[in-house]
Amino acid sequence: MSDKGKVLVAMSGGVDSSVAAVMLKEQGYEVVGITMKTWDYAQSGGRSGKEVGCCTLESMNDARAIGIKYDFPHFIVDIRKEFGDWVIDRFTEEYMAGRTPNPCVLCNTHIKWESLMRRADSLGCEFIATGHYARLRKDEESGRQILQTGLDLNKDQSYALWGVSQENLSRTIFPLGNLTKPEIRKMAADYGLDEVANKPDSYEICFVPDNNYRRFLRERVPYMDERAGKGPFVLSSGEPFGTHEGYPFYTIGQRHGLGLATGEPIYVTHIDPDTNTVTVGPKEELMGTALSAGQINFVKTPDLLTEREAFAKIRYKDPGAPCVVWQEDNILHVRFTTPRRAITPGQAIVLYDGDEVLAGAWIIQVEHPETVVIA
């Protein structure tokens, strides 16, 4: 048994998780690699003609080859049912409810960590590790696990990790948190990880490999045209402004692909699934001053009952903005110092104190300068 302990490393077959596994092996941990099969083309469609993403045979073989090269066991586990029941079904349901889902956060919160912990326990592993760009520290005074941004802010993934529980964070290792992507690629080459050293990063939704979520929804939802077929575009005044292809195929803030001829840029500002209506308007109508969010997960602090200042991100690539936040019952209320563009129900808001995550929650209501829009 290693002095450092036994760690189960989630290996997607990409460069980040591969380097994480070898790093921990070199540091003296007893490493066990695991690749989780979450979807397949038969379930999701969209075969693109090449192997992409984290659940392909090529990726699994790459992860296994690294285990053989560095002398640690590697397992493949089939979690397609768990993943489908939670992530894919929720993804579909959110679009059909007129919201825009975030499947990566759902996966991390409800599937990936829970699945890894169960397998870690069955294999006698004290820890789990992933290739995420994030850091952890334990606050000795409160005993809480504090999630921090990754050192490489261009790759930081703390936004996607806000939902992981304190219990699970207490057994988690992020080996890459203090490194940059160029450093990781150099380490992969130095380790001789030829299988993955130059693999490009994957940005598509893993179970929609062709990045065509309209195709995915049409194949997934029975009677789509009857349930959510063509309907009216309208202006905020209610005036008709053309015909759309079905409300699930649009997102708040969308400008391109509307098929509307206008003299100025026009954006989706609201989606009403009950009437199959999509509201469009100028950028000014996208601006939101405040929001409410539910299903809170507290990270740095056990609550936010006292009003305080924070820094908030409303989407993964959002640079963030100052705000004031307070909690009422199980709802977070957030008011921004300056209006924010395209606050979107269904997305997550993540609150920061410097580089540390305070809490996160799912956006359910947006307040505009003169109106309130409820998802």
N, C-alpha and C positions, 0 to 999 in steps of 0.2 A: 504494500500500500504506500502510495506517495505521501510525503510529509505535507504537501500542499492540499491533498484531498482529491476526490474523484469528481470530475465534471463532465456533464453531458453537453456537447456542443451541437447546436443546430447548424447543419451544413446544407446550404442550398445548391452547392456546386459552383458558386460564384467566388470571386477573388476575396471579398471581405470575410466571409465566414470561413473560407479555407485558411486564410492567414491567421484568423482568430484561433482556430484549432491548433495549428502548428505552434503559434506563440505560446499557448498554454502548455503544450507538450514540452517545449523548450524551457519553460519556467518551472517545470517539475510537477505539474499536475498529471494525474492519471486520466487520460482523455478517452471518452467514448463519443464517437461521431454518430449523428442521427440525421437522416433526411426524411422529411415528412411529405408524403404524396397527398396533396390537397385537392387536386382536380385532374381531369383528363379531357382530351378532345371530345370523347363520346358524350361527356357531360356538358361541356361548355361550347363546343363547336369552334369555329374560327381558325381552323388549321391554316397556317400561313405558309406552309411549304418548307419551313425550316424549324430546327429545334430552338425554342426560345423559352425564357423563364426558368422557374425553379423546380418544376415537376416533370421535366423531360427525362427520357432515358439517358441522354448525353450528360445532363447535369448530375444525375445520380451516379453514373459511372465515374465522372470526374471526382466526386466526393469520395467514393469508395477507393479510387486509385490513390488518393492522398492518404487515406487511412492505411493502406498497404505500405506505401512508401515510408511513412513515419511510424509504423508499427503500433497502430491503435485500432480497436474494433470499430466497425461502422455498420449501422443498421438502417433499414428502410422501413418506415411504418406507414400504413395506409389510414389516413384520417379523412378520406373523402366524404364520408357521411357526416362526421362532426363539422367539417368545414362547410359542406353544402347546406346543412340544416341551419347553421348560424350565419355565415358570411354571405353565401350566394343568395339564399332566400331573403335575407335582410336587405341586401343590395337591390334585389328586384322589388321588394315591397316598398322600399324608400322611394325609388323612382316612381312607382305607381301611386304613391301618396303625394307626389309633387315636390318631394325633397331630393337633395343631392347627397348621396351617402359617401362615407369614407371607409372603404373596405379594409384598408391596412390597419386602421385603429381598431375596427371590430375584430379583425383577426388576432392582433396582438393581445387585446383585452380578454376575449372570450375563448379563443382557440389555441393560439400558439403557446402561450405561457402555461395554460392549464394542461394542454397535452404534453408539453415538455416535462412539467412537474410530475405528472403521473408516471411517465416513462423513467424519469430520474429516480423516483422512489423504487420502482420495480427493479432497476439496475443497480441500486445501492449508491447512487450519485448524490453527493451533498449539494452540488451546485449545478446550475445550467449557465450556458454562455451563448451569446449570439454575436453576429458581426455588425450590430448597429453602432452608429456613431453617436454615442451618448456616454455620460459618466455617472457614477454613483458615489455618494459618500454617506456615512452614517452620522447623524447628529447625536452626539453623546448625551446632550441634555434632555432631548425629547425622545430619543431612541428611534426616531423615524429615519427611513431610508430616503435620502434626498436625490432626486433625479436632476442632473445637470445637462446643459447643452454639450455637444461634442466640441472638442477644440477646433476642428475644421467646421466653421460655420456654414460653409458651402454644402456640406454633407450632413449637417446636424439632423438627427432623427428624433429628438426629444418630443416633438409635436405628436409623433405617431405612437409614443409610449406612455402618454399621460394616464391611460386607463389601467395600467398594470398595478396590481394590488401591492400593498406594503409587504404582505407575507411573501409574495413571489419575488419582489425586488430584493428581499433580504437574502435570497439564495441565488441572485443573478450576478454574473460578471460580464462587463462590457470591455473586452481587451483592447478595442480600437479607439476608445474614447479620447485618448490623448494624442492621437496620430492623425495625419492628413491623408487624403486619398493618394497623392503622389508617393508618400512614404509607404503606404500599403502596397502599391504596385511594385515598388523597388524591393520590398521585403519578399513579395511573392517570387520575384525573379531570383533573389538571393537564396530563398529556400528551395529553389528548383521546382517550383509549382508551375511547370510549363502548361499544364492543362488549363489553368485559370488566369495566369498572370496578365494576359492582355484581353480578357473577356470584357466586352463593353457592359456598362451599367444598364440595367433593365428599368424602364420607366412605365411600361404599360401595366394595367391591372393584370395580375398573374393569371386569372381565369378568363380574361378576355384578351388573348394573345395578339389578335389582329387589331386591338384597340378600337373596335367598332361596337360600342355598347348598344347602339340602336339595333344592330343585327342580333346581338345577344338577347336583348329584351324581346324582340319579335319572336325568336325561337323559344324563349322561356315562358312567355305569358300566353296562355290559350286565348283565342279570340281577341287578340290585341286591337284589331281595327274596330270591333264592336264595342270594346271597353274604353278605348282611348284613341279613336281614329282622328281624322281631320276635324279641326275646330277653328274658332276665330282668334286671330290676333286682335287685341284691342289696345287703345291708348288709355292712360290713367283716367281720362274723362268718361270712358266707356264706349267711345266711338270705335266702330269696327275699323280694322286696319290691315285686312288681308286674311289669309288662311294658313294655318300651320298643319304639320303632319301628325300631330298627336302630342299632348302635353308632356308625356314621359321623356320625349326626345330633346328636351330643352333644359337649360340650367340658368340660374340667376347670374346675370352679368354677361351672358352669351351675346356676341355681336355677329360673328360670322355664321353662315349657313342658314340665315333666316329667310332668304328669298324675298326680301322686301326692298323695293327701290325707293330710296329716300335721299334727300339732299344733304343730310347730315348723319353722322353715326347714330345708330339706334340700338338699344340693348333690351334683353329680357329683364324685366324688373319684378315680375310676380307670376306665379303659376297657381292656378285654381283647379285642382283635379275634379272637384264636384261639378263644375260647369265645363270642363275641358277648355278653359280659357287661358291664354297666355298674354300677359300684359307687357307691352313694350313702351320704351320712352327714351329720352335723352339721358346722358350720363348723370345729370343732376338728380334724376329720380332713383338712381341706384344708391345714393348716399344714405347711410344709416347712422344715427347718433347713439343708439343704445340697443341692448339685446337682453333677452332672458334665456337661460340654458338649464337643462335638467340632467339627471343621472350623473351627478357630480362624483368625481374621484379626487379626494384630497391627497396631496403628496407631501409638501413641506409642512403644512399646517393641518391640524385635525378639523378645522372649520374656518369660515370667513364671516362670522357673525358680526364682527366689528368692521365698519367701512374702512377701506384702505386703498392706497394707490398701488397700481400694478402695471405690468406691461403685457399686452394681449396679442396673440396671433389668432386669426380667424380662418386660416388655411395653411397648408404645409409650407408653401413658398412665400407666405406673407412676411414682410419685414417687421411687422408688429407695430404697435402704437400704445402710448400711455392711456390709462383709463383709471376709473374709480370702480371698485367692486365691493359688493356686499351680498350676504346670504339671507334669504327669508325661507324658513322651512327647508325644503329640498330644492330650492331654485336659486341659481346665481343671477344677480342683476349686475350688468356691466354698462357703464356710461363712459363714452370716449371723450377725450379732450377735444378732438376735432373729428368731424364725420368720417366714416370709413366707407369704402366702396364695396358693393356687392356682398354684404353680410348674408350668408346663405343658410337657411334652415336645413338641418341634416348634417351639416359640417360641425367640426369640433371647435370650441374656443379653448385655448390653452393659456393660462395665466402664469407669468414669470415674475420672480423677484430677482433682478439681476440675471444671472445665468442659471438660476434654479427654478424648477417648476413648482408653482404653488398648488395648482389644481387644474383640472380640465372638466369639460362638460359638453353636452350636445346642444347646439343652438335650436331653440324652438320658436322664438318670437323676435321680431326685429322692429325697432321703433325708428321711423323716419322723421324728418323735421316737422311734418305736419300730419302724418298718418301713422297708424300701427298696422303692421301686416303680421298675421298669425298663420303659421304653417298648418 
